Amino acid sequence: MRPPAPVSLDLRASCGSPCHATAHFAGVLRTGLSGTVSYDDSIGAGKSHSTRTKYVLDFSAPDFTELTPVVWNSPSQAYYRCDDMFSGQGAGCVFPNFAPTLTTMTNMKDIAAKKQQTKNYNAVCSRRAKGGPPPVGKSCDEYPYLKNFYYGNRVLNRDAFWVKV
């Protein structure tokens, strides 16, 4: 009996322009065969785009005229966004369905205490508080987040994130 013919695999990957994916995965089917996919994105300054990866796995083997490739996309929850929205930081990519957590406020012991929350709100939001009304779309008891958190996690408008207190 003749041994089975070796099956060769070749993976191709693609993503939406201006993203470019390169698969580094090819070889004869065997246990432990592995590879990687690398990505380049030439997103312009002040621009953002979201995309998913499309994969095509081609098979070839001697004595077979045609083997159907397997095609799949990364799951919808695994799309990624690339942007160059932060001045002076350069472009980068994130998975926006992953909500980062700001933890720098955990050492502020009174930030979550109800009694202290009420005092803070009354001090800032009461009619007797100094200063004008908050800007349109803002609340009078908002507090600023650190720029490093936004930049480090590429948090853009409407992105979800958590604040741990």
C-alpha positions in Angstrom: 0.0 0.0 0.0 1.3 3.4 -1.0 1.7 6.0 1.8 -0.7 9.0 1.6 0.5 12.0 -0.4 1.7 15.0 1.6 -0.7 17.9 1.8 0.8 21.3 1.6 -0.8 24.3 3.2 -0.5 28.0 2.3 -2.3 30.7 4.3 -3.2 34.1 2.9 -4.5 37.0 4.9 -6.1 40.3 3.9 -7.6 43.3 5.6 -9.4 46.5 4.5 -7.3 49.2 2.8 -5.1 50.9 3.9 -4.3 47.9 6.0 -2.0 45.2 4.5 -1.7 41.7 6.0 1.1 39.2 5.3 0.8 35.6 6.3 3.9 33.7 7.3 2.4 30.3 7.3 3.1 27.6 4.7 4.4 24.0 4.7 3.5 20.4 4.7 0.6 19.4 7.0 2.1 18.0 10.2 1.7 18.3 13.9 3.2 21.5 15.3 3.0 23.5 12.0 2.6 27.1 13.0 3.0 30.6 11.6 2.2 34.3 12.1 0.4 37.1 10.3 1.9 40.6 10.3 0.1 43.8 9.6 1.0 47.2 8.2 -1.4 50.2 8.1 -0.7 53.4 6.3 -3.5 55.4 8.0 -3.2 59.1 7.5 -2.9 61.7 10.2 -6.3 62.5 11.8 -7.8 59.4 10.2 -9.4 56.2 11.6 -10.7 53.0 10.0 -12.0 49.7 11.2 -11.5 46.3 9.6 -11.5 42.5 10.1 -9.1 40.0 8.7 -10.0 37.6 5.9 -8.1 34.3 5.8 -7.8 31.8 2.9 -6.1 28.5 3.5 -5.1 26.7 0.3 -4.4 23.0 0.1 -2.3 21.2 -2.5 -1.3 17.6 -2.8 0.1 15.4 -5.6 -2.5 13.3 -7.5 -5.3 15.7 -6.6 -6.6 18.0 -9.3 -8.3 20.5 -6.9 -8.7 20.9 -3.2 -11.2 23.6 -2.1 -9.6 26.4 0.0 -11.1 27.2 3.4 -12.1 30.8 3.7 -13.1 32.6 6.9 -13.2 36.1 8.5 -12.1 37.0 12.0 -15.2 37.1 14.2 -17.2 40.4 14.2 -16.3 41.0 17.8 -12.6 40.8 16.8 -12.5 43.6 14.4 -9.8 46.2 15.0 -9.5 49.9 14.5 -6.3 51.7 13.3 -6.0 55.4 13.7 -3.7 58.3 13.8 -5.9 60.6 15.9 -3.5 61.6 18.7 -1.2 64.5 17.8 2.4 63.6 18.3 1.8 59.9 19.2 1.8 58.3 15.7 -0.6 55.6 14.4 -1.7 52.5 16.3 -4.4 49.8 16.4 -6.7 48.5 19.0 -9.6 46.1 19.5 -12.4 48.6 20.3 -14.6 45.9 21.7 -12.1 45.5 24.5 -12.9 48.2 27.1 -9.7 49.3 28.9 -9.9 50.1 32.6 -8.5 53.2 34.3 -7.1 52.2 37.6 -5.2 55.3 38.7 -8.2 56.4 40.9 -8.2 53.3 43.1 -6.0 55.1 45.7 -8.5 57.9 46.1 -10.4 56.3 48.9 -13.4 58.8 49.0 -14.1 58.8 45.3 -16.7 55.9 45.5 -18.1 56.7 49.0 -21.7 57.9 48.7 -21.4 60.5 51.4 -18.4 62.0 49.8 -20.0 61.8 46.3 -22.9 63.9 47.6 -20.5 66.5 49.2 -18.5 66.7 46.0 -21.6 67.1 43.8 -23.1 69.8 46.1 -19.8 71.7 46.2 -19.4 71.8 42.4 -23.0 71.6 41.1 -25.1 73.7 43.5 -26.4 77.1 42.4 -24.0 78.6 44.9 -20.9 77.1 43.3 -18.5 79.6 41.6 -18.1 79.6 37.9 -20.4 79.4 34.9 -22.5 76.4 33.8 -20.8 73.4 32.3 -20.3 73.4 28.5 -23.1 71.9 26.4 -23.0 68.1 26.6 -21.0 68.1 29.9 -22.0 67.5 33.4 -21.0 69.8 36.3 -19.5 66.9 38.2 -17.3 65.4 35.5 -13.6 65.0 36.3 -10.8 64.8 33.8 -9.1 61.6 32.8 -5.4 61.5 32.3 -4.2 62.1 28.7 -1.8 59.1 29.1 -4.8 56.7 29.6 -6.5 58.0 26.4 -3.4 57.9 24.4 -2.1 54.6 25.8 -5.4 52.8 25.1 -6.2 54.8 21.9 -9.6 55.8 23.5 -11.6 57.8 21.0 -15.0 59.5 21.3 -17.7 57.0 21.9 -15.2 54.3 22.9 -16.2 52.3 26.0 -13.9 52.2 29.0 -14.1 51.4 32.7 -13.0 53.4 35.7 -12.0 51.4 38.7 -12.5 53.2 42.1 
